């Protein structure tokens, strides 16, 4: 078992959760993460890991698209951080792309020390239309 501080302050969790969404909106890492932050990424059909804030920032530069919006659907506290759900949208080659993410965050000293990101992948207009026709959603 790893040593982590228990986080119970809801205002800190809300603030850090929104700051994380800003990271994905802007591509700027800022001071949201610890120096040794660990990312475990789970896009569809793949998995990758990154260690360190500088390595995370480098990866992020190639990840963040144009005209990005990130809506925080909800954030739920855990014993050592939080889980947050994002609805993302960006423009790629002139096309609107959407995705959904769940991010499990472990905090240390009011910063994110670890995050596991589970992503639906990028959905273009064709995939959204196919999904609506074959498996319409009941709840947003």
N, C-alpha and C positions, 0 to 999 in steps of 0.2 A: 504494500500500500504506500502511496506517495504522501509526503507531507504537504498539506494545503491548508490555508487559513479558511475557516468557515465564514462565508459571506452572508449576512442577514439583512444588511441595510438596503431596503427596496429602492431608495432614491439613488444610491450608488449604482445598483444594478441597472436601473432605467437609464441613467446617464451613460454608463459604459455601453449598454446595448445600442443606444442611439448613436454614440460615437463610432461603434463598429459599423453601423449602417452608413455613416458618413465616409468611412474608409472605403467602402465599396461604391459609394456615389462619386467620390472625388479622386480616388487613387492615391490619396495622401495618408501615410501611415500615422503620422503624428506621434503622440505619446500614449496611445491606446494599449499598446502591447509591452510586455516585458522585453528586455534585451534578448533573452533566450527563447522567445515565443516558439511554440511548436505547432505547425499546421498539419493536419491529416485531412487531405482532400479526397472526396468521393464523388466525382462526376460520374455520369452513366458509363458503365463499362471500363472504368479506370480507377486507379488510386495513386496518389502521390503524397509525398511528405516533404516539408520544408522546415528547417531549423534556423532560428535567428531572425531578428527584426530586419536586418539589411537584406537577407535572402528573401524574406516575405515581401519587402518593398519592391525588390527587383521583379519578382513574379507578378506582383500586382500591376506594375507598369504595363505588362503585356496582356493583362486580363481585363482591365476596366475599359469599357467601350465608350462610344459617343452618346451624349444626351441620356445619361443614366438616371433612372429613378429607382429608389429602393424604398418600399413601404414596409415598415415593421408591423407585422400582423399582430404579434403578441410576443411577450417575453415572460418566461416562467423561471423563478428562482430555483436553484438547486442548492445542495449543502455547500458547494464550493464554487459557485458561479451562477450560470443561467443557461437556458435554452431559448433561442429566439428564432422566429419564423419570418422570412423575408419574401416579398413578391418583388421581383426585379424586372426592369424593362430597360432596353437600350436600343440604339440604332446601329446596324451593321450593314455596310454597303447599301445604305438607303432603306433597309428593311427593318421593321419593328420586330424585336426579338424579346421573348419573355422567358422567365424561369422562376422556380420556387426553390428556396433553400431552408434547411434546418441547420442551425449552427449551435453546437454544444460547446460552451466556453467554461474553462476553469480559470479562476482569477487568483492572483497573488498581489497583495499590496495595491488593491483597487485597479489593477491592470489585467489584461488577458494574458495568461501564461500558456494556455493550450486552447486550440480550437479544432473541432472536427466539423467539417462542412459537408453536408449531404445535399446534392443538387439534382434537380430534375433534368438538367441539361437545357440547352437553348431551343426554344420552340419558335418556329417561324409561322407565318400566316397559314401555310399549307398544313402544318402539323396541328395548329389550333383548330382549323376547320375540320380536319379528320377526327380529332378528339371530340369536338362538339357533335359530330354526326354519329360516331360510334359509341361514345361513353359520356353523354352530357353530365355535367356536375350538378349535384343537388344543392351543395353549399359552396360559397366562394372559397 
